[in-house]
């Protein structure tokens, strides 16, 4: 074994410049707020499709929901996730340093997973076209997007109040 006098170098952490931090913060805030609005629209459309008496309008509402998910929900949630992780790793806050940041990450991941696994506007549009939809299934869709809305509002509250508590 050869001894060397070279000091060990700690790995450099990614640090955003002040301007870079502001740009990523703006992207994160804008995409998060837009995602919150998009989910609110899904809640409203789902409730309308569930309680409305017009099957043709319910069918159109479910078709519009599918467009909103692919045009808004997916790109907005992914951008918010990437920007949030970039901010956490590129600033003094850290990703696993504070509970509120870690909980926000988990909430956004839960929103994405709920949307991928539980929210099904395409099949609901097909069911309304054939008249095979059930009220139970319609209310389940309402519950999924309502839960997503609650999770996003909770993440927003955490961002504003930044409760104390550090992770080990």
N, C-alpha and C positions, 0 to 999 in steps of 0.2 A: 504494500500500500504506500503510495507516494503522498507525502504531505505537501500541501500548497498553502501559500500565504494569501491567496485570493479571498477577499470577503465574499460571503454569499449575498446575492442580490435578491431582495424580496420582489415578487412579481408586482409589476405596476398595475394599479387599478385604473380603469377607464374613468377619467375625470372630464366632464363636460366643461367647456369654457363658459363664461357667463352668458355670452350671446347664444351659444348652442343650447344651454340649459333653458333659456327663455323661449327659444324656437320649439324645443321639444315639449316644454310646458304648454305652450299655446296649442300645439298639435294635440296633446293629450286632453286638454280641457275641451277643445272644440269637438273632437271625436266622441268624447264621453258624453257631452251634453247632447250632441246630435243622436247618439245611440239611445239616450234616455227619451228623447222626443220620438224616435222611431218606435221604441217599445210602447210608449204611450199611445201612439197611433194604432199599433197592433191590438192593444187592449180595447180601444174604442171600436175598432172594426169587428173584433171578435164578439164583443157584447152585442153590437148591432146585428151581426149575423145570427147570433143565438136567440135573441128576443124578437127580432123583426119577423113580420108575417110574410114578407115577400121572398120566396125561394130564389127568384132570379137575382135579386139584389144580394142575398146571402152568398150565392154562388160567385157573383162579381167581387164581393168583399174578400172571400177566401182567395180568389185569383190575385187580387191586388196585394193581399198579405204576402203571397209567394214572391211577388215582384219586390216588395219592400224588404223582405229578408235578404234576397240576393243582391239587390242594388244598394241597400243601406246597412242592414244588420251585420252581415258577414264582414264587409270591408271596414265598417266602423269599429266593430268589436276587436278585430285583429289589429287595427291601427292603434286603438286605445291600449290594448295589451302590450304591443311592442313599445309604444311611447312610454307607458308606465314603467315597464321593466327597465328601459333605457334611463329614465329619470332616477329610478331607485339605485341602479348600479353606478350611474355617473355623477351622483351627488353624495353629500354626507349622510343622507337618510338611510341608504342601504336597503337591500331587499329583505333581509332577515334580521334587521336590527330592531325595528319597532313593530309591535303587534298590529297597529292600525294599517300599516303598509301591507303586511302579509295577509291580513283579513281582506283588504281591498283586492289583492291579487286572487285570493280564493273566490271572492264574490264574482269577479269578472269571469273567471274560469267556469264557475257554476252557471252563469248566464249563458255562456257559449255552449256548454254541454246540454243545458236544458233546451236551448234552441235547436241543437243538432239532433237530440234523441227524442224529445217529447213533443216539440211543436211541429205539427204536420198540416200546413195549409193546403198543400197540393192534394193529398188524399181527401181532405175535407171539401175541396172544390169539386172533386170527382163525385163524392157522396151527395153533395147538394144537387149536382146535375142529374143524378139518377134517382134522387129522393130517398137514398138509403142512409142518410145521416141520422144519428141519434142525438137527443138532447144531452144525454150524459157525456157523449164524446165532445159535443160542442162546449159544454161547461168545463170539461177537462182542458180544452184548448185555452179557454179564458183563464183558468187557474194557472196554467203554465206561464202565460205572458204577464199575468198579474204578479206572480212570484218573481219573474225577471225584473219587473218594475220596482218591486220592494227591494230587491238586491241592489239595483243601481242607485236608488235613493239612499240606501244605507251606506253605500260606498261614497256617495257625495257627502253625506253627513260626516263620515270619518275623515274625509279630505279637509273639511272646514274646521272641525273641532280638534283633530289630531290628539286623541286621548293619550295620556301618559302610559308608559309601560314599555319596557324593552325586553326583547327576547334574549335568552342566554346564548 
